[in-house]
Amino acid sequence: MSDNGVSKAKPAETPPLALDRVHQGDCLDLLARMPDGSVQLAFADPPFNIGYDYDTYDDRLAADVYVNWSKRWMAEVSRVLTANGTFWLAIGDEYAAELKVVATRELGFTCRSWVVWYYTFGVNCRQKFSRSHAHIFHFVKDPAHFTFNTDAIRVPSARELVYGDKRACPTGRLPDDTWILRPQDLPEGFGADADTWYFPRVCGTFKERSGWHGCQMPEQLLGRIIRSSSHEGETVLDPFGGSGTTLAVAKKLGRRFVGLELSAAYAERIDARLAAIEPGDPLDGAAEPLKSVPATKDGRRLEKSRPRIVKKRKPAAEPSQAMLFEKRRKQR
Ligand SMILES: C[S@@+](CC[C@H](N)C(=O)[O-])C[C@H]1O[C@@H](n2cnc3c(N)ncnc32)[C@H](O)[C@@H]1O
């Protein structure tokens, strides 16, 4: 047993996991095949234990079972990280507080930032506020030694975005975390001293969406994490591969990577996603979503609109995002 009461991994009986691919199986079994101190960055977006419908995993564990299981796989993540390694954990409201306590007080991680990811197009709710955020913890093993590449993740300042001030620093500023509405409704919500990460969720109608995994994260969000917390050539681990976003972004950004995924069907799809991209390929999605949002005034777009050709009896159009959203709302 280690100091924190978690069983240490058994000595590897099978060869260590190969890099630059996804491995299908249970993450605890697979992590046990990874050497100590072999990855610089781990990103985990585990099942949130909220009854989500995965193809093989049952996302309805008793709360204690879920927290104990989380402690076991996080302890393994800690073991395989280098001494100056970084662990990013994405988690929902239900277990954010408990897993943070496990990670910091029981496993010895230091929390550098509790980031709130605000997203649009969350599932619409009737008797409570619709959820539009997830928590992303930035943990490090050693608070005195860790990678944080600030120049790789700078964003435009409010001076530039909102006020068009020529004195705005051309290299922007570090991102931050606040309560906001949509940027087109409240541009001042992204003030110079805020740290909200605005990335739209990869919703059904987005070109980026692979369509076969409901929890696909945006590439740009993983881009910020991987750029800030690792260098080219270093190894990135994702114990819960899902649709393979972390691995795809790691490959595009010139990192080595190891992905683990319980579902054989998802792992097969991840393989195909990885085979279709090359290092150096651009990440999907808008690199700077705030700049890609059209400016509006009194509910109208300020950009010059193209002349509209009005045809009689227009054939049925593709449903818009708003229509799909409304349809989904009515179905609930
Ligand atoms: C929330 S999703 C990850 C989504 C991913 N971040 C993405 O962008 O596509 C969690 C994934 O963990 C997988 N999973 C569940 N239990 C697992 C386990 N014990 N070992 C490995 N993967 C597991 C599920 O099949 C699911 O695909």
The ligand as an SDF file (V2000), in Angstrom:
LIG
                    3D

 27 29  0  0  0  0  0  0  0  0999 V2000
  -17.2990   11.4530  -20.9290 C   0  0  0  0  0  0  0  0  0  0  0  0
  -16.7190   10.2730  -22.0480 S   0  0  0  0  0  0  0  0  0  0  0  0
  -15.2210   10.9740  -22.6440 C   0  0  0  0  0  0  0  0  0  0  0  0
  -15.4620   11.9380  -23.7990 C   0  0  0  0  0  0  0  0  0  0  0  0
  -14.1860   12.4970  -24.3640 C   0  0  0  0  0  0  0  0  0  0  0  0
  -13.5840   13.4740  -23.4920 N   0  0  0  0  0  0  0  0  0  0  0  0
  -14.4230   13.1220  -25.7240 C   0  0  0  0  0  0  0  0  0  0  0  0
  -14.1090   14.3060  -25.9330 O   0  0  0  0  0  0  0  0  0  0  0  0
  -14.9400   12.4580  -26.5940 O   0  0  0  0  0  0  0  0  0  0  0  0
  -16.1900    8.9750  -20.9900 C   0  0  0  0  0  0  0  0  0  0  0  0
  -15.7260    7.7250  -21.7050 C   0  0  0  0  0  0  0  0  0  0  0  0
  -15.1490    6.8600  -20.7320 O   0  0  0  0  0  0  0  0  0  0  0  0
  -15.3930    5.5170  -21.1400 C   0  0  0  0  0  0  0  0  0  0  0  0
  -15.2020    4.6550  -19.9580 N   0  0  0  0  0  0  0  0  0  0  0  0
  -16.0780    4.3940  -18.9680 C   0  0  0  0  0  0  0  0  0  0  0  0
  -15.5190    3.5890  -18.0400 N   0  0  0  0  0  0  0  0  0  0  0  0
  -14.2730    3.3190  -18.4400 C   0  0  0  0  0  0  0  0  0  0  0  0
  -13.2080    2.5380  -17.9130 C   0  0  0  0  0  0  0  0  0  0  0  0
  -13.3450    1.8760  -16.7720 N   0  0  0  0  0  0  0  0  0  0  0  0
  -12.0530    2.5000  -18.5980 N   0  0  0  0  0  0  0  0  0  0  0  0
  -11.9030    3.1820  -19.7630 C   0  0  0  0  0  0  0  0  0  0  0  0
  -12.8790    3.9260  -20.3230 N   0  0  0  0  0  0  0  0  0  0  0  0
  -14.0540    4.0060  -19.6760 C   0  0  0  0  0  0  0  0  0  0  0  0
  -16.8130    5.5520  -21.7090 C   0  0  0  0  0  0  0  0  0  0  0  0
  -17.0410    4.4610  -22.5820 O   0  0  0  0  0  0  0  0  0  0  0  0
  -16.8220    6.9250  -22.4050 C   0  0  0  0  0  0  0  0  0  0  0  0
  -16.5210    6.7920  -23.7670 O   0  0  0  0  0  0  0  0  0  0  0  0
  1  2  1  0
  2  3  1  0
  2 10  1  0
  3  4  1  0
  4  5  1  0
  5  6  1  0
  5  7  1  0
  7  8  2  0
  7  9  1  0
 10 11  1  0
 11 12  1  0
 11 26  1  0
 12 13  1  0
 13 14  1  0
 13 24  1  0
 14 15  1  0
 14 23  1  0
 15 16  2  0
 16 17  1  0
 17 18  1  0
 17 23  2  0
 18 19  1  0
 18 20  2  0
 20 21  1  0
 21 22  2  0
 22 23  1  0
 24 25  1  0
 24 26  1  0
 26 27  1  0
M  CHG  2   2   1   9  -1
M  END
$$$$
